[in-house]
Amino acid sequence: MRDVTLYQGDGQGWIEVITGVMFSGKSEELIRRVRRALIARRRVQVFKSALDDRYHGIGHVSSHDGSGVTAMPVRSSRELAERIHPLTQVVAVDEVQFLDDGIVEVLSVLADRGARVLVAGIDMDFRGEPFGPMAEILARAETVDKLHAICMVCGASATRNQRLVDGEPAPYESPVVQVGGHESYEARCRRCHQVPSATRDQTSLLDLLQSEPAEAVVLTIDSLVRKPA
């Protein structure tokens, strides 16, 4: 993991995003950056979604390995904005995907004011679709680190969150937000990820992609345009 060391508290604000699948170490990396900011004597505030009460409880940002820092739980972007101290230099937000769309503007304003904004969140929900405000946050961020886990089925690099109900893949129609850990989710790769009710649409699209195209243009090494000698 690279270290973002550009921020020196000189009023040059920006947004750093740590994203990816569950069990990939996002909260752990956020905690590491927060601790480094504290060692550097920055004024830091840490927030988290009030929906997430796993591990050390609602008043902490905690990782699956048990490490953590004290955090203030918030239920909305407005509540977070109201709790920002004017002298804060570093603002960290964990599980940002659970907050409302207004968080995008709040984070942008904080960065415009000169704060270093650290954000951690899941980029895709269990369906494999953009999760809440994450897509726009990723687009506005100066730096993005996307972390992978290990697929629990085949051992490949995992980029998807597999929700399980009684050990079986959850149907597409299930609620998007369901906080849980190893008892409800697995990290999986694209090939092993399953969303049952979407299978029909996926199959028809695969059939289309595998059918003979009306006119195909396939590039080869000979397709490169060479300058005349």
Stockholm file with secondary structure:
# STOCKHOLM 1.0

chainA/1-229         MRDVTLYQGDGQGWIEVITGVMFSGKSEELIRRVRRALIARRRVQVFKSALDDRYHGIGHVSSHDGSGVTAMPVRSSRELAERIHPLTQVVAVDEVQFLDDGIVEVLSVLADRGARVLVAGIDMDFRGEPFGPMAEILARAETVDKLHAICMVCGASATRNQRLVDGEPAPYESPVVQVGGHESYEARCRRCHQVPSATRDQTSLLDLLQSEPAEAVVLTIDSLVRKPA
#=GR chainA/1-229 SS CCCCCCCCSSSCCEEEEEEESTTSSHHHHHHHHHHHHHHTTCCEEEEEETTCCCTTCTTEEECTTSCEEECEEESSHHHHHHTCCTTCCEEEEESGGGSCTTHHHHHHHHHHTTCEEEEEEESBCTTSSBCTTHHHHHHHCSEEEEECEECTTTCSEECEEEEEETTEECCTTSCSCCCCCTTTEEEECTTTCCCGGGHHHHHHHHHHHHSCCSSCCCCCGGGSCCCCC
#=GC SS_cons         CCCCCCCCSSSCCEEEEEEESTTSSHHHHHHHHHHHHHHTTCCEEEEEETTCCCTTCTTEEECTTSCEEECEEESSHHHHHHTCCTTCCEEEEESGGGSCTTHHHHHHHHHHTTCEEEEEEESBCTTSSBCTTHHHHHHHCSEEEEECEECTTTCSEECEEEEEETTEECCTTSCSCCCCCTTTEEEECTTTCCCGGGHHHHHHHHHHHHSCCSSCCCCCGGGSCCCCC
//
